[in-house]
Amino acid sequence: MIISSAPMTMAKYFTIRNNYFTALSVILAFLTTALGDSLSLLYLARPEVPMTMATTDSQRKFTNPSNYYFPHDRLTRVMRDSSKIPIVLVACGSFSPVTYLHLRMFEMAKDYVRQNTDFEIVGGYLSPVSDMYKKAGLLSANHRVEMCTIAADDISMPWLMVDPWEALQSYQRTAVVLDHFDHELNIVLGGVQTEDGEHRNVQVMLLAGSDLISTMSEPGVWSHEDLDHILGRYGCFIIERAGTDVDQAIDSLARWRHNIHIISQLIQNDVSSTKVRLFLRRGLSVRYLLPSRVVDYINENNLYIDEAAAAEKEKGKGKEHQLRKIEESCA
């Protein structure tokens, strides 16, 4: 018998691992149904194993809102290259409002993936947070989802979609949101296929700015379980931002370094929703910071007016100095 000594490719490794966990999930689901709660308790008490696919216990957590529809019309269902690993990028955030930098992140990730990995992007999603997030300047979920939808339709990115699931929920942890995407893509839709008809599960991966990875490295901000779930089971692409020490943050997350991809901004862009809201409060133009149709939507619906009224009360308290700093940083 001849045993090949050729190293296993990453694509083959993920395929074998994904098929294993998919089969395990099916078997456990069948046994749980047949034997009842006693087996469920035994399964929940299992040792932690890093996994890529959704498991039966995470599947049971999902209760979709009434009239909810998981968008998949722009999802590539047949891969172009069967040697690659199919992935979906998920960007979670406030998007109040969505900016060109939020959209640009997907393009930077696409270039990085094509040049540096064995992945193939089959879809991308904006996932606006719930109103329960209670962040300053957070507009209602309805408006934020609508602005994201307008932005996704306004740009030439045929694989970008907006999923309202997180926005329609009470506050959800990022780990649970990624489980939701894993469930919808691989359990409900059944993953994707190669041109030869071979089934492939989709690897869900988080797309975020480097400010997120900095918070992940701070003790006590994220639970170890959530970090292991997000970075170990799914992985992430991190866009570098000015003023963030990515290397130092990565040092604290060395255990998951193989699953963290750092993407450099070759052209620095520090446009943020916070700065856009400040400009709106001061009556300044935000054209070319956001898609034109998003700007029109803001104006037509008189959004961020309450913030403008609050800003009037703060005149003479140093706001002019803050505005000048932001104008200089955006120059």
Secondary structure, DSSP 8 states (H G I E B T S, - for coil): -----S---HHHHHHHHHHHHHHHHHHHHHHHHHH-HHHHHHHHTS-----SS--HHHHTT----TT-----TT---B-S-TTSEEEEEEEEE--TT--HHHHHHHHHHHHHHHHH-SEEEEEEEEEE--GGG--TT---HHHHHHHHHHHHHHSS-TTEEE--HHHHSS---HHHHHHHHHIIIIIIS--EE-TT--EE--EEEEEEEHHHHHHHTSTTTS-HHHHIIIIIII-EEEE--TT--HHHHHHTTGGGGGGEEEE--SS-----HHHHHHHHHTT---BTTB-HHHHHHHHHTTTTHHHHHHHHHTTTTTHHHHHHHHHHHH-
